[in-house]
């Protein structure tokens, strides 16, 4: 590597946990979008089943968001252990 690249990399400080969670938040974002897209599509195909499938939408949303919150919690827990 070039000496100027190494000198620039030495000046970089910060939390890798924040970058990691930022990248990990993409998964729950896609998951929530897929859950609600599937609900909208199923309701469009069979409108009378909307009341029956709505609780499953909220359960799926809650599970996905719980996994996202676990991801941020583990990021804070491991923040001091990575360096």
C-alpha positions as CSV (number, residue, x, y, z in Angstrom):
1,X,0.0,0.0,0.0
2,X,1.0,3.6,-0.5
3,X,2.3,5.5,2.5
4,X,-0.3,8.2,2.1
5,X,-3.1,5.7,2.3
6,X,-1.7,4.2,5.5
7,X,-1.3,7.6,7.0
8,X,-4.9,8.5,6.2
9,X,-6.2,5.2,7.7
10,X,-4.4,5.9,11.0
11,X,-6.4,9.1,11.5
12,X,-9.7,7.3,11.2
13,X,-11.4,6.9,14.6
14,X,-14.9,6.0,15.6
15,X,-17.3,3.2,16.4
16,X,-17.4,0.2,14.1
17,X,-20.5,-0.9,15.9
18,X,-22.5,2.1,14.4
19,X,-21.3,1.1,10.9
20,X,-22.2,-2.5,11.5
21,X,-25.7,-1.7,12.8
22,X,-26.2,0.6,9.9
23,X,-25.5,-2.2,7.5
24,X,-27.5,-4.7,9.6
25,X,-30.6,-2.4,9.6
26,X,-31.0,-3.1,5.9
27,X,-32.3,-6.6,6.6
28,X,-35.2,-5.6,8.9
29,X,-36.1,-2.8,6.6
30,X,-36.5,-5.2,3.7
31,X,-38.3,-7.7,5.9
32,X,-40.9,-5.2,7.1
33,X,-41.4,-4.1,3.5
34,X,-42.0,-7.7,2.4
35,X,-44.4,-8.4,5.3
36,X,-46.6,-5.4,4.5
37,X,-46.3,-6.0,0.7
38,X,-47.5,-9.6,1.1
39,X,-50.5,-8.4,3.3
40,X,-51.5,-5.7,0.7
41,X,-51.2,-8.3,-2.1
42,X,-53.3,-10.9,-0.2
43,X,-55.9,-8.3,0.7
44,X,-56.1,-7.2,-2.9
45,X,-56.7,-10.8,-4.0
46,X,-59.1,-11.7,-1.3
47,X,-60.5,-8.7,0.5
48,X,-62.7,-10.7,2.9
49,X,-59.7,-12.2,4.6
50,X,-58.1,-8.9,5.6
51,X,-59.4,-9.1,9.2
52,X,-58.2,-12.7,9.5
53,X,-54.7,-12.0,8.3
54,X,-54.0,-8.7,10.0
55,X,-52.9,-10.2,13.4
56,X,-50.3,-12.2,11.5
57,X,-49.0,-9.0,9.9
58,X,-48.5,-7.4,13.3
59,X,-46.8,-10.5,14.7
60,X,-44.4,-10.7,11.8
61,X,-43.7,-7.0,12.1
62,X,-43.0,-7.3,15.9
63,X,-40.7,-10.3,15.4
64,X,-38.7,-8.4,12.7
65,X,-38.4,-5.3,14.8
66,X,-37.4,-7.3,17.9
67,X,-34.5,-8.8,15.9
68,X,-33.5,-5.3,14.8
69,X,-33.5,-4.1,18.4
70,X,-31.4,-7.1,19.4
71,X,-29.0,-6.1,16.7
72,X,-28.5,-2.6,18.1
73,X,-28.2,-4.0,21.6
74,X,-25.5,-6.4,20.6
75,X,-23.8,-3.6,18.8
76,X,-23.6,-1.6,22.0
77,X,-22.5,-4.6,24.0
78,X,-19.7,-5.6,21.6
79,X,-18.6,-2.0,21.0
80,X,-15.8,-2.1,23.5
81,X,-14.7,-5.6,22.7
82,X,-13.9,-5.0,19.0
83,X,-10.9,-2.7,19.4
